[in-house]
């Protein structure tokens, strides 16, 4: 099967790969959808690419070592080339009028980030609409600040402190054995009374350079899951981030 992608669609596909490689080693596309865990199993990507491919019976595509693949695909994008993807029995061929890039198909069982089917996806999240506890938009200003905190104080996680129907996002890092940096964002209203702290890996909150819509859920086991929604070109991207409850022993 041949998939024809014009320069804009191939550029969009590569942008999505670049976003995913910040949290994943591999990419699994089944029925035109990426739905896979991050390397550390703390996040789940859910990206529907059917409009981008725009064909019936979209073939399965497995790509390992996605960061290195982006490097060899970049000339197509930078030179604004239309690209054909040939799906053969044992290999993929990415080509334009000047170059063929041939990749051997990996075996599914060796994928670090395997596809999650619909049933397992719902079981892993275990959410209900009445479990929504907050909704918030992170605009570009807040994302830029979080990105700066991530880079310059080596903060790798976001802490959410829930008290008296309010939640506050906090970032902290230990500078030295006797010094620490603590940064907080404005508080937001909760739909339920929760008195606990949670920790989330920060990188999913930094994937967009424009704005991110957040929706927080509390599960029956009292863990919080945050759904982040953003767009890459015309492609909607959903990332589910699993929180870890902070106990007194963790403080």
C-alpha positions in Angstrom: 0.0 0.0 0.0 1.1 3.5 -0.8 0.3 6.5 1.4 0.7 9.9 -0.3 1.4 12.9 2.0 1.8 16.3 0.6 4.5 18.6 2.1 2.1 20.1 4.7 0.8 16.7 5.9 4.2 15.2 6.1 5.4 18.2 8.1 2.5 17.8 10.5 3.2 14.1 10.9 6.9 14.9 11.7 5.8 17.6 14.2 3.7 15.0 16.0 6.6 12.5 16.0 8.9 15.3 17.5 6.3 15.9 20.2 6.0 12.2 21.1 9.7 11.5 21.2 10.0 13.8 24.2 8.2 11.0 26.2 8.4 7.9 24.0 11.1 5.8 22.3 8.8 4.3 19.7 5.6 5.1 17.8 2.8 2.6 17.1 0.1 3.6 14.6 -2.9 1.2 14.3 -6.0 2.1 12.3 -4.7 5.6 11.9 -4.4 6.2 15.7 -1.5 6.6 18.1 -2.6 5.4 21.6 0.4 4.4 23.6 2.0 4.8 27.0 5.1 7.0 27.6 8.4 5.2 28.4 7.8 5.7 32.2 4.2 4.7 32.0 3.1 8.0 33.6 1.3 9.3 30.5 -0.8 8.0 27.6 -1.0 9.6 24.2 -4.2 9.5 22.2 -3.9 11.0 18.7 -6.3 10.4 15.8 -4.4 10.7 12.4 -7.2 9.4 10.2 -7.8 12.9 8.7 -4.1 13.3 8.0 -3.7 10.0 6.1 -7.2 10.4 4.5 -7.4 6.8 3.1 -9.5 3.8 3.9 -8.0 0.8 5.7 -4.9 2.7 7.1 -2.1 0.1 7.6 -0.3 -0.5 10.8 3.0 1.4 11.2 5.6 0.6 13.9 8.6 2.9 14.2 11.4 2.3 16.8 14.0 4.8 17.9 11.7 7.6 16.7 14.2 10.4 17.7 16.7 9.1 15.2 14.1 8.6 12.5 13.1 12.3 12.9 16.6 13.2 12.0 16.7 11.3 8.7 13.2 12.5 7.8 13.9 16.2 8.5 15.3 17.0 5.0 11.9 16.1 3.5 10.3 18.6 5.9 12.9 21.3 5.6 13.0 21.1 1.8 9.1 21.1 1.7 8.9 17.8 -0.2 5.8 15.6 -0.8 6.5 12.1 0.5 5.2 8.6 -0.3 5.2 5.9 2.3 5.1 2.4 0.9 4.0 -0.3 3.3 5.5 -3.6 2.2 5.6 -7.0 3.8 8.9 -6.5 5.8 9.7 -2.9 5.4 8.6 0.7 5.0 9.9 3.0 2.2 9.7 6.8 2.7 10.5 8.5 -0.6 10.4 11.6 -2.8 11.8 12.1 -6.3 15.4 12.0 -5.0 15.7 9.7 -2.0 14.4 6.3 -0.7 14.6 5.8 3.0 14.1 2.1 3.8 13.2 0.9 7.3 12.8 -2.7 8.3 9.6 -3.4 10.1 10.1 -4.1 13.8 8.1 -6.9 15.5 5.2 -5.7 17.7 6.5 -7.6 20.7 9.7 -5.5 20.8 7.9 -2.1 20.8 8.7 -0.1 24.0 5.4 1.8 23.6 2.8 -0.7 22.4 -0.6 0.4 21.1 -3.4 0.3 23.7 -6.8 -0.9 22.5 -10.1 0.7 23.4 -11.0 -1.7 26.2 -7.6 -1.6 27.9 -7.5 2.2 27.5 -10.7 2.6 29.5 -9.5 0.1 32.1 -6.2 1.9 32.6 -7.9 5.3 33.1 -10.9 4.1 35.0 -12.7 7.5 34.7 -16.3 8.7 34.8 -17.8 12.1 34.0 -18.9 12.7 37.5 -15.3 12.4 38.6 -14.3 15.7 37.0 -12.8 18.0 39.7 -11.5 21.0 37.7 -11.0 22.5 34.2 -8.3 25.0 33.3 -6.5 26.5 30.3 -2.8 26.9 30.4 -2.1 29.8 28.1 1.2 30.5 26.4 2.4 32.8 29.2 2.0 30.0 31.8 3.6 27.4 29.6 6.6 29.6 28.9 7.0 30.1 32.7 6.7 26.4 33.4 9.3 25.7 30.6 11.7 28.2 32.2 11.3 26.5 35.7 11.8 23.1 34.1 15.1 24.2 32.4 16.6 26.5 35.0 15.7 25.0 38.4 15.8 21.4 37.0 12.2 20.8 38.1 10.9 17.5 36.6 7.5 17.4 38.3 4.4 19.5 39.1 2.8 19.2 42.5 -0.9 19.8 43.0 -1.9 20.8 46.5 -5.6 20.2 47.2 -7.2 22.0 50.2 -10.6 23.4 51.1 -12.1 22.9 47.6 -9.1 24.7 46.0 -6.1 23.4 44.1 -2.7 25.0 43.6 -0.1 24.0 41.0 3.4 24.2 42.5 6.9 23.6 41.2 9.8 23.1 43.6 13.5 22.0 43.3 16.3 21.5 45.8 19.1 23.9 44.8 21.6 22.8 47.5 21.4 20.8 50.7 20.2 24.0 52.5 18.4 25.9 49.7 15.3 25.3 47.6 13.2 27.1 45.0 9.4 27.0 45.2 7.1 28.5 42.6 3.3 28.5 42.7 0.6 29.2 40.1 -2.8 30.8 40.9 -5.3 28.6 42.7 -8.3 27.1 41.0 -11.7 25.9 42.3 -12.3 22.2 42.8 -15.7 20.6 42.2 -15.1 18.2 45.2 -13.6 18.5 48.6 -10.1 16.8 48.4 -7.4 17.2 50.9 -4.3 15.6 49.5 -1.2 16.4 47.4 -0.3 14.8 44.1 2.8 14.8 41.9 2.8 14.7 38.0 5.7 14.5 35.6 6.1 18.0 34.1 7.0 17.3 30.5 3.4 16.6 29.2 2.5 20.1 30.3 5.3 21.6 28.1 4.4 19.8 24.8 2.4 22.7 23.3 3.9 26.2 22.6 0.5 27.8 22.4 -2.2 26.7 25.0 -3.3 23.5 26.7 -6.8 22.7 28.0 -6.7 20.7 31.3 -9.4 18.6 32.7 -8.8 16.9 36.1 -10.5 13.7 37.2 -10.5 11.9 40.5 -10.9 8.1 40.4 -12.5 5.7 42.9 -9.0 4.9 44.3 -8.6 8.7 45.0 -5.9 9.1 42.4 -6.0 12.1 40.0 -5.7 11.9 36.3 -5.3 15.0 34.2 -6.3 15.1 30.5 -4.3 17.6 28.4 -5.8 18.7 25.1 -3.9 20.7 22.5 -3.5 20.9 18.7 -0.6 20.3 16.3 -1.6 21.9 13.0 -5.2 20.7 12.5 -4.6 17.4 14.5 -6.1 17.3 18.0 -3.8 15.7 20.6 -4.9 14.3 23.9 -2.4 13.3 26.7 -3.5 11.6 29.9 -1.2 12.2 32.8 -1.4 9.8 35.9 -0.7 11.4 39.2 1.0 9.9 42.2 -0.4 10.6 45.6 2.1 12.2 48.0 2.1 10.7 51.5 3.6 12.1 54.7 6.6 9.9 54.1 7.3 11.6 50.7 7.5 15.1 52.2 
